[in-house]
Amino acid sequence: MQGNNCRNLASRLLVLAFFLIAGDPSWAQSSSTNPIRISVDATHAPQKILHAELEIPAEPGPLTLYYPKWMPADHSPDGPIANLAGLRFSANGKTIPWRRDLEDMYAVHLNVPPGSSSITLNLDFLLSAPGPTIDFAASGSANLLILMWNEVLLYPKGRPANEIMFTPSLRLPEGWKFSTSLPVAKQTGNMIQFAPVPLDLLIDSPVQSGLFTRVIRLREGRNPPHEVDIASDDAWALDIPPHLINAYERLVSEASALFETHHYRDYHFLLTLSDNVLPLGQEHHESSDDRVAERTLTDPNSRLLEAELFPHEFTHSWNGQFRRPDGLATSDFQQPMKGELLWVYEGLTDYIGTVLTARSGLWTPEETSERLASIASTLEHRAGRSWRSLQDTADSAQVLYFAPPEWASYRRGTDFYIESVLLWLDVDVTIRRLTHHARSMNDFCRIFYAGPDGKPVIKTFAFDDVVSTLNSIAPYDWRPFLRERLDSTEMRAPLGGISGGGWQLAYTDAPNPFLAANEQISGAGDFTSSLGLVVRSDGTLQDVISGMPADKAGLCPYMKIVTINDRNFSVDQLRRAVSLAKVSSSSITLVTSNTGTVETHAINYHDGLRFPHLEKISGAPDYLGEILKPLATEMAQPN
């Protein structure tokens, strides 16, 4: 399978070209038809509805139109077609009947009447509010909207997405401002006309808008331009601390020093601060779409947990957008995507994002080591490692993204994110050891992501390309090195990068700040490394880990703890019971409700509270410390 994909990087086809300048005649040559006109009316967005009208050039006869299904940033067939409403087709003022395909729910069929050169499509899109399950529909509130173009359009079957041109326009509520990476051709009041753009780049370019907005330009006067575009439900949330802005500027400097090239004309960090939209971090070529709770930047716990969001999505501009795995670079939005290399697309991004978070000062080195400890401990307690490999978590991503949190340990989830942090740390440490500190993953980033500067293009890669690049940096048995870690069903987590980096995983009763921050925000209790359970604030068990004390006592997810040692349940009460059991021979007695049946469980555990940390190995080289040091010269100087 891999042999068929082994091709010379120099001759690799740029399968999708995104570069667009308004008026560039090359785009006219790439399309044999007139552009599709799309006009979106968002003036009723506060009422949770969008209106769109499309004029689609079409010849008389049968026509099949697609609603986008497979989203590049989602790796899943999750286009929110259930929220599509009011679908109406017409030509020359007469209604055209249509019918949905009986096998592909994302396709509709109609017949263009004789004498027509185009059809008009009207549709409505129903906005969603945050719910208990992932919903990638557009979301908004009374004061803001994030428009994703894939939700308000259909496109003709039979042509690659990069050859279908659109001329988009958007009408906003009065007084709203907007931010996007799309070039603007003209603006009159609340009506914005964008420059012609191919379908793939249109869908890759969300528009953030709202009543309360702020633009923060980073490293002004340097090219390419970068800015943080903020929208919120309230004006007070726009007051970003100066030290955080400074860290964002350092992030841009550190990414520039690492990659030494840019595959975008300018870059927009689209940041939405709201409790009324779906929490989200999503990558695009020339922007990110980051949506977090309104108080995230003012609350220390939220700020700690979300610090990696910007670095992760920013890294995707190079890894995932510019360099994209063959199986994820489809010609349109209906072809199934293959996630076998998501351990590179997402996993390497997670590793680079972790490193850039530290190098930019968004995390201190100590906080970064605590984050790595929490990842290592999570994977050390993944019972599903005995049957599901890291490779399979990537292969089955489109299923696992929508799995419930219950049984996470035994099922496993999208572990190609966090486990690949440890995998790529191991790669980085191994390169440094093999080359006696001379080379590292910094060199991999400069080589693998080199390409046309300033142009948003896609260059595909296969497993062999990763291996060959690693061998060009430090000759080694990289193929078996990677395959062993990808295909392993060993219970122990892959901690070679931590130990090889001069550190070791240890447990004490001192809280891990990341676990503590998550508990403070969610109200849950994480007893993963002690009792082997995670419990919600209402006493419902979210997870119970096979083979650990809670499992041996007969507990399972979905049970609800009613009392602890004859006291009413609370997370604090469970902590006290665990601490007291360390100096007592008595079991921890829980009364639970199991789908209405009351049960008693005795947990025989006496080792107290245990939280993960990294400890320095005496006398070992500190490769991890070297990895986290800033690269950018101006950033390495003291403030």
C-alpha positions in Angstrom: 0.0 0.0 0.0 2.7 2.4 1.0 4.8 1.5 -2.1 2.2 2.9 -4.4 2.5 6.2 -2.6 6.3 6.4 -2.6 7.1 9.3 -4.9 9.8 11.9 -5.2 9.0 15.1 -3.2 10.3 17.3 -6.0 7.8 15.9 -8.5 4.8 15.7 -6.1 1.8 17.3 -7.6 0.3 20.3 -6.0 -3.2 18.7 -6.0 -5.1 21.8 -4.9 -4.0 25.4 -5.7 -5.5 28.0 -3.4 -3.7 31.1 -4.3 -6.0 33.9 -5.3 -5.6 37.6 -6.2 -8.7 39.5 -7.2 -8.6 40.0 -11.0 -5.9 37.4 -11.6 -6.8 36.1 -15.2 -5.3 32.6 -14.3 -8.5 31.9 -12.4 -10.7 32.5 -15.4 -8.6 30.0 -17.3 -9.2 27.4 -14.5 -12.9 27.5 -14.9 -14.9 26.6 -18.0 -18.1 28.1 -16.7 -19.2 31.4 -15.2 -18.8 31.8 -11.4 -21.6 30.7 -9.1 -23.0 33.8 -7.3 -23.8 33.3 -3.6 -25.5 36.0 -1.5 -25.9 35.3 2.2 -28.3 37.4 4.2 -27.3 37.2 7.9 -29.5 40.0 9.1 -31.7 37.4 10.9 -28.7 35.6 12.5 -29.9 36.8 16.1 -33.1 34.8 15.3 -30.9 31.7 14.5 -31.5 31.6 10.8 -29.5 32.5 7.7 -30.9 33.0 4.2 -28.9 32.4 1.0 -29.5 32.7 -2.7 -27.3 31.1 -5.3 -27.3 31.6 -9.1 -25.7 28.5 -10.6 -24.8 28.4 -14.3 -26.3 25.3 -15.8 -27.3 23.8 -19.2 -30.7 22.3 -19.8 -31.0 18.7 -18.7 -30.3 16.6 -15.6 -28.3 18.3 -12.8 -27.0 16.9 -9.6 -26.0 19.2 -6.8 -24.1 18.3 -3.6 -24.3 19.7 -0.1 -20.7 19.5 1.3 -20.3 16.3 3.3 -16.7 15.6 4.3 -15.1 18.7 5.9 -11.2 18.9 5.7 -10.8 20.2 9.2 -13.2 17.6 10.7 -12.0 14.5 8.9 -15.6 13.3 9.1 -18.8 13.1 7.0 -20.4 15.7 9.3 -21.7 18.4 7.0 -24.7 19.7 8.9 -27.3 18.9 6.3 -30.0 18.4 9.0 -30.0 22.1 9.5 -30.7 22.9 5.8 -34.2 24.2 5.2 -36.4 26.0 2.7 -34.7 24.5 -0.4 -36.2 26.0 -3.5 -35.0 25.9 -7.2 -36.2 28.0 -10.1 -35.3 29.1 -13.6 -36.8 31.9 -15.6 -39.2 32.6 -12.8 -40.6 29.1 -12.7 -40.2 26.5 -9.8 -38.1 23.4 -10.6 -39.0 20.3 -8.7 -36.2 18.3 -7.1 -35.6 15.1 -5.2 -33.0 13.9 -2.8 -30.8 10.9 -3.8 -32.0 7.8 -2.0 -28.5 6.5 -1.3 -26.5 9.8 -0.8 -28.5 12.1 1.4 -26.1 14.9 0.5 -27.1 14.9 -3.2 -30.2 16.3 -4.9 -31.4 15.8 -8.5 -33.3 18.1 -10.7 -33.9 18.9 -14.4 -32.9 22.3 -15.8 -35.7 23.4 -18.2 -35.0 24.1 -21.9 -33.9 27.6 -22.6 -32.2 28.1 -19.3 -28.6 29.1 -18.8 -28.7 29.1 -15.0 -30.9 28.2 -12.0 -31.6 30.1 -8.9 -31.4 28.3 -5.5 -32.8 29.7 -2.3 -32.2 28.1 1.0 -32.2 28.7 4.7 -29.8 27.4 7.3 -30.9 27.0 11.0 -28.2 27.9 13.5 -27.5 25.6 16.4 -26.9 26.3 20.1 -24.3 24.4 22.1 -25.6 21.0 23.1 -24.4 17.7 24.6 -23.1 16.3 21.3 -20.7 17.7 18.6 -22.6 19.8 16.1 -20.5 21.4 13.4 -23.4 23.7 12.3 -22.7 27.4 12.3 -23.5 29.0 15.6 -24.2 32.4 16.8 -25.9 34.5 19.4 -27.8 37.8 19.6 -24.6 39.7 19.1 -22.3 37.5 16.9 -22.1 34.9 14.1 -19.4 32.6 12.7 -20.3 31.9 9.1 -18.9 28.7 7.6 -19.7 28.8 3.9 -20.2 25.1 3.5 -23.4 25.4 5.4 -25.1 27.7 3.0 -24.3 26.3 -0.4 -24.7 23.5 -2.9 -22.3 22.9 -5.8 -22.5 20.9 -9.1 -21.3 17.4 -9.3 -18.5 16.4 -11.6 -15.8 19.1 -11.2 -12.9 19.5 -8.6 -13.7 22.0 -5.9 -10.7 24.1 -6.8 -12.1 24.6 -10.3 -15.6 25.8 -9.2 -15.5 29.6 -8.9 -17.8 31.6 -6.6 -18.5 35.3 -6.2 -19.7 35.6 -2.6 -21.4 38.4 -0.8 -22.7 38.8 2.8 -25.2 41.1 4.4 -24.7 41.6 8.1 -27.0 43.1 10.8 -26.6 46.9 11.1 -23.7 47.9 13.3 -21.9 44.6 13.0 -18.2 44.3 12.0 -16.5 41.3 10.4 -13.1 39.6 10.0 -12.0 37.0 7.5 -9.1 36.0 5.4 -11.2 36.4 2.2 -10.1 39.4 0.1 -12.8 42.1 0.0 -13.7 43.6 -3.4 -16.2 46.2 -2.1 -18.1 47.1 1.0 -21.2 49.4 1.2 -22.6 49.7 4.7 -23.4 46.3 6.0 -23.1 44.7 2.5 -19.7 43.0 1.7 -18.7 41.8 -1.7 -15.8 39.4 -1.7 -13.4 38.8 -4.6 -14.0 35.7 -6.8 -12.7 32.6 -5.1 -12.6 28.8 -5.8 -14.9 26.6 -3.8 -12.2 25.0 -1.7 -10.8 28.3 -0.5 -14.3 29.7 0.1 -15.1 26.8 2.4 -11.6 27.2 4.0 -12.4 30.9 4.9 -15.0 31.4 7.7 -16.3 34.9 8.4 -16.5 36.1 12.0 -18.9 38.9 12.7 -20.5 40.7 15.6 -21.5 43.8 17.4 -18.6 43.7 19.9 -15.3 43.2 18.1 -11.6 44.1 18.3 -8.7 43.7 16.0 -5.2 43.3 17.5 -2.4 43.5 14.9 0.7 41.5 15.8 4.2 42.6 15.0 3.0 45.6 13.0 5.1 46.6 10.0 6.4 43.0 9.3 5.2 40.8 6.5 3.1 38.8 6.2 0.6 40.5 8.4 -0.9 38.7 11.4 -3.8 39.7 13.6 -6.1 38.5 16.3 -9.7 39.2 15.5 -12.0 39.0 18.6 -15.8 38.9 18.7 -17.7 38.5 21.9 -21.2 38.8 23.4 -20.1 41.7 25.6 -17.7 44.5 25.3 -15.8 43.8 28.6 -14.5 40.5 27.2 -12.5 42.3 24.5 -10.0 43.7 27.1 -7.1 41.3 26.5 -4.2 41.5 29.0 -1.1 43.0 27.5 1.1 40.1 28.5 -1.1 37.8 26.5 -0.9 40.0 23.4 2.9 39.9 23.9 2.8 36.1 24.0 0.8 36.0 20.8 3.4 38.1 19.1 6.1 35.8 20.4 4.1 32.9 19.0 4.2 34.4 15.5 8.0 35.0 15.9 8.6 31.4 17.1 6.6 29.9 14.3 8.5 32.0 11.8 11.8 30.9 13.3 10.8 27.3 13.2 9.3 27.0 9.7 11.2 29.8 8.0 8.4 30.2 5.4 4.7 31.0 5.3 2.0 29.5 3.1 -0.5 32.3 3.5 -0.9 35.9 2.4 -1.9 37.1 5.8 -3.1 35.2 8.9 -6.2 35.8 11.1 -6.6 34.3 14.5 -10.4 34.4 14.7 -11.2 34.3 18.4 -14.8 34.1 19.6 -15.4 34.6 23.3 -18.9 33.4 24.0 -20.8 30.9 26.2 -23.5 30.7 23.4 -21.6 29.0 20.6 -20.1 25.5 20.2 -16.6 25.4 21.8 -14.3 24.8 18.8 -10.7 25.0 17.5 -10.6 24.6 13.8 -7.8 25.1 11.3 -7.8 26.9 8.0 -5.1 27.9 5.6 -5.1 31.6 6.4 -7.0 31.7 9.6 -8.0 29.7 12.6 -11.6 29.5 14.0 -11.2 29.4 17.8 -14.3 29.6 20.0 -14.0 29.5 23.8 -16.0 30.5 26.8 -16.4 34.2 27.4 -14.2 34.4 30.5 -11.4 32.2 29.1 -8.8 34.9 28.8 -9.6 36.3 32.3 -9.9 33.1 34.2 -6.5 31.5 35.1 -7.8 28.0 34.9 -9.4 28.4 31.5 -6.4 30.4 30.2 -4.1 27.5 31.2 -6.1 24.8 29.6 -6.7 26.8 26.3 -3.2 28.2 26.0 -2.3 25.6 23.3 -5.3 26.4 21.1 -3.7 29.2 19.1 -0.3 27.4 18.7 -2.1 24.2 17.6 -4.4 25.8 15.0 -1.6 28.1 13.7 0.7 25.1 13.2 -2.0 23.6 11.0 -1.3 26.2 8.4 1.9 24.4 7.7 1.0 20.9 8.8 -2.4 19.8 7.6 -3.2 22.7 5.3 0.1 23.1 3.2 1.3 19.6 3.8 -1.7 17.3 3.8 -1.8 13.5 3.8 -2.8 11.9 0.5 -5.9 10.3 2.0 -7.2 13.6 3.3 -6.6 15.6 0.1 -9.8 14.8 -1.8 -10.9 16.5 -5.0 -14.3 17.6 -3.6 -16.3 17.4 -0.4 -18.1 14.2 -1.1 -15.1 11.8 -1.4 -14.4 9.8 1.7 -11.3 10.8 3.6 -8.8 8.3 4.9 -7.3 9.2 8.3 -4.4 6.8 8.5 -1.9 9.7 8.8 -3.8 11.7 11.3 -1.0 10.9 13.8 1.0 13.3 11.6 -1.8 15.7 10.6 -3.1 16.1 14.1 -0.5 14.4 16.2 2.6 16.2 15.0 0.6 19.4 15.1 -0.2 18.7 18.8 3.5 18.1 19.5 4.6 21.3 17.6 1.8 23.2 19.2 3.0 22.1 22.7 6.5 23.2 21.9 5.4 26.5 20.5 3.2 27.1 23.5 6.3 26.8 25.7 8.6 28.7 23.4 6.2 31.7 23.2 5.7 31.9 26.9 2.0 30.9 26.9 3.1 28.1 29.2 6.2 28.1 31.4 8.6 25.2 31.1 7.2 23.9 34.4 3.6 24.0 33.1 4.7 22.3 29.9 6.2 19.4 31.9 3.0 19.1 33.9 1.0 19.0 30.7 3.3 16.2 29.4 2.8 14.3 32.7 -1.0 14.5 32.5 -0.8 13.1 28.9 1.5 10.3 30.0 -0.7 9.4 32.9 -3.8 9.4 30.8 -2.2 7.0 28.4 -0.8 4.8 31.2 -4.4 4.3 32.3 -5.9 3.5 28.8 -7.1 0.0 29.2 -8.0 -0.1 25.6 -4.3 0.0 24.7 -4.5 -3.8 25.0 -6.6 -4.2 21.9 -6.7 -0.9 20.0 -3.5 0.5 18.5 -2.6 4.1 18.0 -2.9 3.5 14.3 -6.5 2.3 14.7 -7.4 5.4 16.6 -6.4 7.4 13.5 -8.0 5.0 11.0 -11.4 5.2 12.9 -11.3 8.9 13.7 -14.6 9.6 11.9 -16.3 7.2 14.4 -14.3 8.1 17.5 -14.9 11.9 17.2 -18.5 11.3 18.0 -18.1 8.6 20.8 -19.4 9.5 24.2 -16.9 10.2 27.1 -18.1 7.2 29.0 -15.9 4.1 28.7 -13.1 6.3 27.2 -10.3 4.3 28.8 -11.4 0.9 27.4 -12.8 2.1 24.1 -10.0 4.7 23.5 -10.8 7.9 21.7 -9.0 10.2 19.3 -5.7 9.3 21.0 -3.7 10.1 17.9 -3.7 13.7 19.3 -2.1 13.2 22.7 -0.3 9.9 22.2 1.4 11.4 19.1 2.8 14.1 21.4 4.8 11.4 23.1 5.6 9.7 19.8 7.1 12.9 18.2 8.9 13.8 21.4 10.5 10.4 21.2 11.5 11.2 17.5 12.9 14.6 18.5 14.9 13.2 21.4 16.2 10.3 19.2 17.4 12.7 16.5 19.2 14.8 19.0 20.8 11.8 20.5 21.9 10.3 17.2 23.4 13.6 16.0 24.9 14.7 19.3 22.6 17.7 19.6 23.4 18.9 16.0 19.9 18.2 14.5 16.3 18.0 15.7 12.7 18.2 14.7 13.4 21.9 14.1 15.3 20.7 11.0 12.4 18.4 10.0 10.0 21.4 10.1 12.3 23.6 7.9 12.7 20.8 5.3 9.3 19.1 5.3 7.3 22.4 5.2 9.6 24.3 2.7 7.8 25.5 -0.3 6.4 28.6 -2.1 6.3 31.5 0.3 3.1 33.4 0.7 0.9 31.2 -1.4 -1.8 29.0 0.2 -1.3 25.8 -1.7 -1.6 22.1 -0.7 1.3 19.6 -1.2 0.4 16.1 -0.4 2.5 13.5 1.4 2.6 9.8 2.3 4.2 7.8 5.1 7.3 7.2 2.9 7.8 11.0 2.7 7.9 11.3 6.5 10.4 8.5 6.7 12.7 9.8 4.0 12.7 13.3 5.5 13.7 11.8 8.9 16.4 9.8 7.3 17.8 12.9 5.5 18.2 14.5 8.9 19.5 11.5 10.9 19.9 8.1 9.1 18.1 5.5 11.2 15.6 2.6 11.1 12.7 5.2 11.1 10.2 3.0 9.4 10.3 0.2 12.0 10.7 2.8 14.8 7.4 4.4 13.8 5.5 1.3 12.9 6.4 -0.4 16.2 4.8 2.6 18.1 1.9 2.9 15.7 0.9 -0.8 15.8 1.6 -1.6 19.4 -1.0 -3.1 21.7 1.2 -3.0 24.7 -0.5 -1.7 27.9 2.4 0.6 28.9 2.3 4.1 27.4 5.2 5.1 25.1 7.3 7.1 27.5 10.6 6.7 25.7 10.7 10.4 24.7 10.2 11.5 28.3 12.8 9.2 29.8 15.2 9.8 26.8 14.6 13.5 27.3 16.0 13.2 30.8 12.8 13.0 32.8 10.5 10.3 34.4 6.8 10.0 35.2 6.1 10.0 39.0 3.1 10.3 41.2 2.6 12.3 44.4 -0.3 13.7 46.4 0.4 17.2 45.0 -2.2 18.2 42.4 -1.3 18.4 38.7 -2.3 22.0 37.7 -4.0 20.8 34.4 -6.1 18.2 36.2 -6.9 20.7 38.9 -7.9 23.4 36.5 -10.2 21.0 34.6 -11.8 20.0 37.9 -12.3 23.6 38.9 -14.1 24.4 35.6 -16.1 21.2 35.2 -16.7 20.4 38.9 -15.7 16.8 38.1 -13.3 14.6 40.1 -10.4 12.9 38.3 -9.3 9.9 40.3 -7.7 8.1 37.3 -4.4 7.3 38.9 -5.8 6.4 42.4 -9.3 4.8 42.4 -9.4 4.5 38.6 -12.5 6.5 38.0 -13.7 9.9 36.8 -16.9 11.2 38.4 -19.1 14.2 37.4 -20.2 16.8 39.9 -23.6 15.2 40.3 -22.0 11.8 41.2 -22.5 10.1 37.8 -19.5 8.0 36.9 -18.0 9.1 33.5 -15.3 6.4 33.4 -14.1 3.4 35.3 -10.7 1.9 34.4 -10.5 -1.8 33.9 -8.3 -3.6 36.5 -8.2 -0.7 38.9 -9.8 -0.6 42.4 -13.1 1.0 41.4 -13.5 -1.6 38.6 -12.7 -4.4 41.0 -15.4 -3.1 43.4 -18.0 -3.5 40.6 -18.4 0.1 39.6 -19.0 1.1 35.9 -19.8 4.2 33.9 -23.3 5.7 34.1 -23.7 4.6 37.8 -24.4 7.4 40.2 -22.7 7.7 43.6 -25.3 8.5 46.2 -23.2 8.3 49.5 -19.6 7.9 50.5 -19.0 6.3 53.9 -22.5 7.2 54.9 -22.1 10.8 53.8 -23.9 12.5 50.9 -21.8 12.5 47.7 -19.6 15.4 46.7 -16.3 15.4 44.9 -14.6 16.9 48.0 -16.1 14.1 50.1 -14.7 11.5 47.8 -11.2 13.1 48.1 -11.5 13.1 51.9 -12.4 9.5 51.9 -9.4 8.5 49.7 -7.1 10.5 51.9 -8.5 9.0 55.1 -8.3 5.4 53.7 -4.5 5.9 53.4 -4.2 5.8 57.2 -7.0 3.3 57.8 -7.6 -0.4 57.0 -11.3 0.2 56.2 -12.6 0.1 52.7 -14.2 3.1 51.0 -17.9 2.3 51.0 -20.1 3.8 48.2 -23.8 3.5 47.7 -24.8 3.9 44.1 -27.8 4.0 41.9 -27.6 1.7 38.9 -30.5 2.5 36.6 -32.7 2.8 39.7 -31.3 -0.2 41.6 -29.4 0.8 44.8 -26.1 -1.0 45.3 -23.3 -1.0 47.8 -19.6 -1.2 46.8 -16.5 -1.5 48.9 -13.3 -0.1 47.3 -10.2 -1.6 48.8 -7.7 1.1 48.2 -5.1 2.7 50.7 -2.5 4.5 48.6 -4.1 8.0 48.9 -4.4 10.6 46.3 -2.0 10.3 43.3 -1.3 12.9 40.6 1.2 12.8 37.8 4.3 14.9 37.5 7.6 14.7 35.6 10.8 14.4 37.7 14.3 15.1 36.4 16.6 12.0 36.1 19.8 12.8 37.9 22.8 13.0 35.6 20.7 12.5 32.4 20.9 15.0 29.5 18.0 17.4 29.6 16.9 17.1 25.9 13.3 18.2 26.9 14.6 21.5 28.3 16.5 22.1 25.1 13.4 21.4 23.0 11.4 24.0 24.9 13.9 26.8 24.6 12.9 29.7 22.3 14.3 29.9 18.8 13.6 33.5 17.8 16.5 35.7 18.6 14.5 38.7 19.8 12.3 36.4 21.9 15.2 34.8 23.6 16.2 38.1 25.2 14.9 38.9 28.7 11.9 41.3 28.8 
